[in-house]
Amino acid sequence: MIDSRAVIDPSAQIADDVEIGPFTIIGPDVVIEEGTKISSHVVVKGPTHIGKFNRIFQFCSIGEDCQDKKFAGEPTRLEIGDHNIFREACTVHRGTVQDNSLTKIGSHNLFMVNVHIAHDVMVADHCIFANDTNIAGHVHIGDYAILGGASQVHQFVKIGDHSMCGTGSIVLKDVPAYVMANGNSAKPHGINVEGLKRRGFSKDDIRNLRKAYKFIYRQGLTIDEALLELKPLADETHSVKTLIDSLNSSTRGIIR
């Protein structure tokens, strides 16, 4: 299952059924779990842990030192969950000691061609990153987030659950859960209704999220004032509580 032309460090821990193509290099302190397939011309540098049934296409660089000028060779890590797809030429860097020394990617995510995931980024599950998207350091991205092609996300930004950023978005502030954003710099454009319908959200959920959006963006309220108005809706719909949590966790301020 491992091509004879691949270069594998003896300390790497690789499950028996892992496939590795020619001219791929697997360094020390790398763990690759069962069912994962790695194409030709891939570089994986440790400490990196890659879970089960991932697919890594040619010319990816996984677990390389980060580009932060403060990085001085400290031991930092990359953790990747299960069932992720990394298409051609994706780059994923390890963390820095200035954060938690960890870059972490969940499961069931799709990284299309030439996506960059910088140091200390936290990606949850079921996200889609379209071609040429760049995620700067320390960014946190929630479940089911979608970033359109060539999206650029500033460091320390938070992208909420079920949110969507359109093609070419320049995201300089936090995107609340469920919100659609687009533009340079990205502005809010309503609730991600079609995405929520596809994922089985009820009509009541969507109706209450639309009401919540109006309190946040259409009534001229401050965030604190909007949060007071959202409390009764949160009692009716757990999704509104998730939205409230994303507002409360914002450190850069939300897109306006």
Backbone torsions as a table, in degrees:
resi	resn	phi	psi	omega
1	MET	NA	-15.7	177.5
2	ILE	-108.1	120.9	-179.2
3	ASP	-62.4	140.7	-177.5
4	SER	-64.2	-18.5	-179.8
5	ARG	-89.8	-3.6	174.5
6	ALA	-75.5	153.3	178.3
7	VAL	-112.8	114.5	-173.8
8	ILE	-120.8	123.1	176.4
9	ASP	-65.6	138.6	-178.0
10	PRO	-59.7	-24.6	-178.2
11	SER	-83.3	-10.8	-179.7
12	ALA	-65.6	139.6	179.2
13	GLN	-105.4	109.2	-171.9
14	ILE	-125.4	125.0	179.0
15	ALA	-61.0	154.9	-171.7
16	ASP	-62.0	-31.7	-174.8
17	ASP	-97.5	7.7	177.9
18	VAL	-66.7	136.7	176.9
19	GLU	-102.9	130.5	179.4
20	ILE	-132.6	125.9	-175.3
21	GLY	-83.1	175.9	-177.9
22	PRO	-65.7	146.6	174.6
23	PHE	66.5	13.3	171.8
24	THR	-83.5	145.6	-179.5
25	ILE	-119.6	123.5	176.8
26	ILE	-114.5	117.8	-174.8
27	GLY	-87.0	-174.6	177.1
28	PRO	-70.6	161.9	177.7
29	ASP	60.2	35.3	176.6
30	VAL	-114.3	133.6	174.5
31	VAL	-119.4	128.3	178.6
32	ILE	-127.3	119.4	-174.9
33	GLU	-88.5	175.6	-169.8
34	GLU	-59.0	149.6	173.4
35	GLY	78.5	-2.7	-178.4
36	THR	-80.0	140.9	179.0
37	LYS	-122.3	126.1	-179.6
38	ILE	-120.7	125.3	-176.7
39	SER	-76.3	-169.0	178.9
40	SER	-75.6	159.5	171.5
41	HIS	58.1	38.1	174.8
42	VAL	-106.6	144.2	173.7
43	VAL	-117.6	125.9	176.0
44	VAL	-121.4	119.6	-177.9
45	LYS	-115.6	141.3	-178.9
46	GLY	-100.1	174.6	1.2
47	PRO	-71.0	118.8	-179.8
48	THR	-139.4	134.9	176.5
49	HIS	-119.0	118.3	179.7
50	ILE	-110.8	125.4	-175.4
51	GLY	-76.9	-152.0	-171.2
52	LYS	-90.2	144.7	168.1
53	PHE	56.8	37.2	171.1
54	ASN	-86.6	157.4	178.1
55	ARG	-127.7	118.7	-178.0
56	ILE	-120.0	116.8	-175.8
57	PHE	-86.9	174.3	-171.6
58	GLN	-60.8	148.0	174.1
59	PHE	71.4	14.1	173.4
60	CYS	-76.9	149.8	172.7
61	SER	-121.3	112.5	-171.6
62	ILE	-118.1	121.5	175.2
63	GLY	83.9	22.4	178.8
64	GLU	-75.2	160.9	172.4
65	ASP	-55.2	147.0	-177.6
66	CYS	-79.0	170.2	-178.9
67	GLN	-96.4	6.4	177.4
68	ASP	-68.9	127.1	-176.9
69	LYS	-66.2	-17.7	177.0
70	LYS	-76.9	-17.6	-177.7
71	PHE	-64.9	128.2	-176.9
72	ALA	-127.5	33.5	175.8
73	GLY	83.3	14.8	179.5
74	GLU	-64.2	154.3	177.7
75	PRO	-73.4	108.6	178.5
76	THR	-126.8	169.8	-167.3
77	ARG	-129.7	160.3	168.2
78	LEU	-129.4	129.9	175.3
79	GLU	-122.0	130.4	179.8
80	ILE	-124.5	131.4	-179.0
81	GLY	-76.3	-139.7	-172.8
82	ASP	-114.0	154.5	170.6
83	HIS	59.0	35.1	173.2
84	ASN	-93.4	154.1	175.7
85	ILE	-122.4	124.4	174.3
86	PHE	-114.2	108.8	179.9
87	ARG	-78.5	-174.8	-168.5
88	GLU	-56.8	137.6	169.3
89	ALA	67.4	24.7	172.3
90	CYS	-74.5	148.1	176.5
91	THR	-127.3	132.9	179.5
92	VAL	-133.3	120.3	-176.3
93	HIS	-102.0	152.9	176.6
94	ARG	-73.5	174.1	-175.7
95	GLY	-81.1	-171.2	177.1
96	THR	-130.7	155.6	178.6
97	VAL	-70.6	-16.7	177.2
98	GLN	-69.6	-17.5	174.9
99	ASP	-112.9	-122.2	178.9
100	ASN	-108.2	16.9	179.9
101	SER	61.1	25.4	-171.8
102	LEU	-145.2	130.1	161.4
103	THR	-104.1	133.2	-173.5
104	LYS	-135.2	130.9	178.1
105	ILE	-121.5	131.7	-178.3
106	GLY	-76.2	-132.5	-174.4
107	SER	-129.9	156.4	174.7
108	HIS	62.6	36.3	176.8
109	ASN	-101.8	151.2	176.6
110	LEU	-117.8	120.5	176.0
111	PHE	-111.6	107.8	-177.5
112	MET	-77.5	-175.7	-170.2
113	VAL	-55.1	131.8	168.3
114	ASN	67.3	32.4	174.2
115	VAL	-83.4	140.4	176.5
116	HIS	-116.1	127.6	175.4
117	ILE	-115.6	112.4	-173.5
118	ALA	-83.2	-177.5	-176.4
119	HIS	-62.4	142.9	172.7
120	ASP	66.9	13.6	176.5
121	VAL	-74.3	142.9	175.7
122	MET	-119.1	115.2	178.5
123	VAL	-112.2	129.0	-179.8
124	ALA	-80.7	-132.5	-173.4
125	ASP	-118.9	153.7	171.5
126	HIS	62.3	33.9	178.1
127	CYS	-93.8	157.3	175.9
128	ILE	-127.0	127.8	177.0
129	PHE	-118.6	110.8	-178.0
130	ALA	-77.0	170.2	-172.2
131	ASN	-49.4	139.6	171.5
132	ASP	67.3	20.1	175.8
133	THR	-80.0	137.6	-179.7
134	ASN	-121.2	124.9	-180.0
135	ILE	-112.0	115.6	-177.5
136	ALA	-76.2	176.0	-174.1
137	GLY	-63.0	148.0	171.9
138	HIS	69.3	12.2	178.7
139	VAL	-76.5	141.0	175.5
140	HIS	-115.2	129.8	-175.8
141	ILE	-126.2	125.9	-175.3
142	GLY	-82.7	-178.2	-179.0
143	ASP	-62.3	142.2	171.7
144	TYR	61.5	19.4	175.4
145	ALA	-72.6	146.7	178.1
146	ILE	-126.4	130.2	176.3
147	LEU	-119.8	119.6	-178.4
148	GLY	-68.2	167.7	-175.8
149	GLY	-54.4	137.9	177.2
150	ALA	64.0	22.3	172.3
151	SER	-67.8	144.7	-179.5
152	GLN	-126.9	120.9	-174.6
153	VAL	-115.0	122.8	-177.7
154	HIS	-68.4	154.2	-179.9
155	GLN	-59.4	147.8	177.8
156	PHE	69.4	4.4	177.2
157	VAL	-72.6	151.0	173.8
158	LYS	-116.6	129.3	178.5
159	ILE	-110.0	117.7	-171.3
160	GLY	-76.6	166.3	177.6
161	ASP	-54.7	138.8	172.3
162	HIS	61.6	17.6	177.0
163	SER	-85.3	167.9	-178.8
164	MET	-144.7	128.9	175.5
165	CYS	-111.2	126.9	-176.5
166	GLY	-72.0	170.5	-179.0
167	THR	-54.7	132.4	175.7
168	GLY	75.1	14.7	-179.7
169	SER	-67.0	138.0	172.5
170	ILE	-108.6	105.6	-170.1
171	VAL	-101.3	108.8	-176.2
172	LEU	-106.0	-16.0	178.2
173	LYS	-132.9	173.5	-174.7
174	ASP	-68.0	142.3	175.3
175	VAL	-104.5	114.6	-178.8
176	PRO	-63.2	158.9	176.5
177	ALA	-53.9	141.4	173.3
178	TYR	74.9	-2.8	-173.1
179	VAL	-90.8	140.7	171.0
180	MET	-91.9	137.9	-178.8
181	ALA	-134.3	153.7	177.6
182	ASN	-163.7	154.3	171.5
183	GLY	109.9	177.6	178.5
184	ASN	-128.2	104.0	-7.4
185	SER	-77.9	160.8	-172.0
186	ALA	-61.9	136.2	177.3
187	LYS	-121.1	154.7	-179.7
188	PRO	-74.0	143.7	179.5
189	HIS	-136.6	44.8	175.3
190	GLY	95.6	-174.6	179.3
191	ILE	-89.4	145.8	-179.3
192	ASN	-75.8	68.2	-170.3
193	VAL	-63.3	-47.5	-176.4
194	GLU	-62.7	-40.9	177.3
195	GLY	-62.4	-39.8	179.8
196	LEU	-67.5	-38.7	177.3
197	LYS	-61.0	-43.5	-179.5
198	ARG	-62.6	-28.3	-176.9
199	ARG	-96.3	10.0	171.1
200	GLY	85.9	16.6	175.8
201	PHE	-67.4	141.6	-177.5
202	SER	-75.7	164.6	176.4
203	LYS	-61.3	-37.1	178.5
204	ASP	-64.5	-42.6	177.3
205	ASP	-56.5	-50.5	-175.7
206	ILE	-66.2	-40.6	178.4
207	ARG	-60.9	-44.5	-179.4
208	ASN	-69.3	-34.0	176.2
209	LEU	-67.5	-35.8	176.1
210	ARG	-66.0	-39.7	176.0
211	LYS	-61.8	-43.2	-179.5
212	ALA	-62.3	-41.0	178.7
213	TYR	-59.1	-40.7	179.8
214	LYS	-63.6	-40.0	177.3
215	PHE	-62.8	-38.6	-176.4
216	ILE	-75.3	-39.3	-167.2
217	TYR	-118.5	-15.8	-171.1
218	ARG	-115.5	-8.6	-173.7
219	GLN	-104.6	3.2	-179.1
220	GLY	68.4	24.6	-178.0
221	LEU	-89.9	152.0	167.2
222	THR	-71.8	166.9	178.4
223	ILE	-61.2	-42.5	179.2
224	ASP	-61.7	-40.7	177.6
225	GLU	-66.0	-41.3	178.9
226	ALA	-64.0	-39.0	-180.0
227	LEU	-61.1	-36.8	176.7
228	LEU	-63.1	-40.9	179.7
229	GLU	-69.7	-26.7	-175.8
230	LEU	-79.9	-19.7	-175.6
231	LYS	-56.5	-46.6	178.1
232	PRO	-61.2	-36.8	178.1
233	LEU	-66.3	-35.9	179.3
234	ALA	-63.2	-30.8	176.8
235	ASP	-67.5	-27.8	179.9
236	GLU	-87.4	-33.2	-169.9
237	THR	-137.4	119.6	178.5
238	HIS	-60.9	-31.2	-179.9
239	SER	-59.4	-36.1	178.1
240	VAL	-66.9	-34.2	175.8
241	LYS	-62.4	-40.9	176.7
242	THR	-60.7	-40.9	176.7
243	LEU	-62.6	-44.4	178.2
244	ILE	-60.4	-42.9	178.9
245	ASP	-59.9	-38.9	180.0
246	SER	-68.9	-32.9	175.8
247	LEU	-68.7	-43.7	-178.6
248	ASN	-67.0	-28.2	-178.1
249	SER	-85.7	-5.1	-177.3
250	SER	-67.2	133.1	176.3
251	THR	-114.0	-24.5	179.4
252	ARG	-93.8	-6.7	-169.3
253	GLY	87.3	154.4	-176.7
254	ILE	-93.6	159.7	176.2
255	ILE	-61.9	144.3	-179.8
256	ARG	-133.0	NA	NA
